[in-house]
């Protein structure tokens, strides 16, 4: 095994880098089975593909900088005001726009969670990042009351850490002016119910702390979305992505629902034409496709049953998930990752998530054929390691 392959888990970052592994193994990209990216195994819907083919001839035109058609459709879909929606180059682009535009001084972020929150904050030298540490013994659950205390700066030493140092040595510190929540959380898969999010959001409002709720995986449990609650709370922002549920990863399309008073300032901070024409067209069709949505939820439900049964049989600890991926805890996780890569299978090594270590992996829920291959290869690897 080459050094490049042995270091692959560390290099892939977010997962989904099939290009590097295909090159190292001298395989075609389509031969890589990617469990590291939690993308719908059905792929792009037929209706979206047809819409994109139809509009290829218009690529000589600049995209609509306001994404007017898409924002109108999103407003209808969610039952909200069009003027509260901003579209971006994936929800990640909006995360960076928010930190750039709102210039937070003290930001609270759970750990483990999506790494781009902290990266976006640290792009500003003036921003101090605090971490609310989730505990394995609590199945990485975010306790709403404790999270509110952390926003207030009143959390205990064991629950809040300065991102650049050892645990904070005082029980009281200034309150946060921004806080992030990934819901359901990545990589744990845990969902906070809407009533809990509203409770945290109301506390954030009292503190004048912007609460950013990233609902990138919320399409898998859509009834718990806080999108409609933005209107009543000038400190609540909700982000969504079409990457995971609608398999539009390569088009980079996401959107956010913002309090009205923030829209103008954020637009001034943003770059023009961040959402290309095909992405806008694809998103409009995707969110209208009820059949695709139903097929997706049915497939994921069935395959989650299969994977959970298989994990139990293999003796692999998994954490309950409300979305289309699982956080696993298993001895030799890093070696398992490397051996799977040699077989052309990518999983997400979670060692570089703050709050996790080299005993954790994250795997996506894919098609039954692909899930069966993963379980077969895991069985062989675990037998060889025992």
Residue, then its C-alpha position, 0 to 999 in steps of 0.5 A: x500500500x502506498x503512503x498516499x493511500x495510507x494517508x487517504x483518510x486524513x486527506x479526504x476531509x469531508x469525504x466524497x473525494x472519489x477522484x483521488x482514490x480512483x487515481x491512486x488505485x488506477x480505477x475509474x471513478x464510477x468503480x469507487x463505492x463512496x460511503x463517505x458522502x451521505x448522498x441519496x443512493x437513487x442519484x439525480x431524479x429523471x425529471x431533474x436530468x430532463x430539465x437540465x438537458x433542456x436548458x443546456x442551450x441557454x448556458x451562454x446566458x448569465x444566471x439570474x443573480x437573484x435566483x428569482x424563480x427558485x426563491x419563488x418556488x422555495x417560498x411556495x414549498x415552505x409557505x414563507x415569504x420569498x424576500x426572506x430567502x437567499x440562495x448560495x453555492x451550497x449551504x457552506x457558501x452561506x455559512x461563510x457569508x454569514x460569518x463575513x457579514x455578521x462579524x461575530x465576536x464569540x461563537x458557540x459550536x457543538x463538538x463533534x459537528x460539521x467542521x466548516x462552522x469553525x473554519x468560517x469563524x476562524x477566517x476572522x481573527x477577531x472571532x473567538x470560537x467556544x465548543x460545547x462538548x457532546x458526550x458519548x455516554x449521552x449518545x452525543x445528544x444536545x441537551x437544550x437547557x445545557x446548550x442555552x447555559x453555554x450560550x449564556x456563558x454559564x456552562x460548567x468546565x466539562x461542557x464548554x471549551x475554548x477552541x484554542x486552549x484547554x478547557x475554560x477554567x471559569x464557570x462564567x464568561x461572556x455570552x455568545x453573539x452567534x451559535x451554530x446547530x447542525x440538525x440533524x447533527x453531522x456526524x452523529x445523526x441525532x435530531x433535536x425536535x422542533x420544540x427544542x430548537x424553538x426553546x433554544x432560539x427563543x433564548x438566543x433572541x433574549x441574548x441577542x445571539x444569532x442562532x444558525x440552524x443548519x438543516x442540511x439533512x432535514x429532508x429526511x425528517x422534514x416535519x421537524x424543520x424550524x424554517x417557519x419559525x424564522x419570521x417570528x425571531x429576528x435572531x434565527x437563521x435556517x440553512x438548507x441544502x439540496x446536496x444530500x437528499x436530492x443528490x445535487x452535490x456537483x451543482x452546489x446549491x443551497x439556501x437560507x431563510x433569514x430575518x428580513x433585516x439581514x437580507x440587504x447587508x448579506x447581499x452586499x457582502x456576497x459575490x455575484x452569480x453564486x448559483x449557476x443556471x443549471x443548479x437553479x433549474x435543477x433545484x426548482x424541479x427537484x423540490x416539486x418531485x413528490x414521487x422521488x421524495x417518496x421513493x427516497x424515504x422508502x429506500x432509506x427506511x428499508x436499508x437502515x433496517x438492513x444495516x442496523x441488523x448487520x452492524x449488530x451481527x458484526x458487533x459494531x456499535x452504532x448510534x441511533x440516526x435520524x438521517x441517511x448515515x451512521x456514526x460507528x464505533x469500532x476498534x481498529x477504525x483507521x485500519x478498517x478505513x485503509x483496508x476498505x480503500x484498497x478495495x475501492x470503498x470509501x468510508x468517513x474516518x472521523x478522527x479529525x472531527x473535534x470530540x471524536x478519535x480514531x475509533x469512529x467511522x461514519x458510513x452513508x446509507x446506500x443502495x442494497x447492493x452497495x450496502x451488501x458489499x460493505x457488510x461483506x467486506x467489513x465481515x472479512x476485515x474484522x475476521x482478519x483483525x480478530 
